[in-house]
């Protein structure tokens, strides 16, 4: 799921630069990521109990080093080679807000984006982690209620709020509901309430068909409905199928899944760099080169930076997390 979600976003940006118009559905990979995140956080907390502090340390170690590295490299390159980034306005305040996951309007275009634009999803993730860490003070039943009520209140505030504060606008977006959707799936998995495998295939097929329909009709709003529901159905279908039968491991896809975070963070820089030589490609070869190099550079970044950082910094709890089959 992580590999396919990451490359959906890569395809979206590669198409935009190649053809001037992207198949917008590609960015729905983000919605799959959010559902997966909710599912993984719930199952991890179930099978590998952690204190709230330990949970946040693990999440920070997982997210921050690579994000800071990419952000600081990008800012440095923009300062040293401004001609390569003609539309980018570098601001110390915006850079600090980006590094510390604080939503802020970009001085370049006024959007609520960090310096590295895909990092907007990390602002969502870190906010979700903070709420989830608070929920860890509670037992699992109360935790579920707390999370449900919290996200419901957030979205309600967003519907009522008419101001322009970036943090309130950002954190009350209905897309945040995709995290508790993944949590509900994790709860069903924990309590062994998933349906039989046939329903897994149905869920997967319906999710894919809904994505195809939204792409065909070019419907993108409301996002949490148009993309969030299919994302949930696809992740749920994959979980049900894997729970009920052995799913063959494809090493190349597993590698891309492991490297998906690095691919996601670096792909816009990779595609932009290739774009400087766009005149030497035809559209097809440029698009293929963008996909291939985004994958290769992302995997290299994972092996050379993300994984070493994580191995060096991650605490050793000494507790093994069980596989689905257990």
Helices and strands as residue ranges (DSSP letters): H 2-19, G 24-28, H 29-47, H 52-80, G 82-85, H 92-99, G 117-119, H 120-135, H 140-160, H 166-171, G 174-176, H 177-190, H 197-217, H 223-226, H 228-244, H 251-258, H 260-275, G 278-280, H 283-301, I 302-306, H 307-313
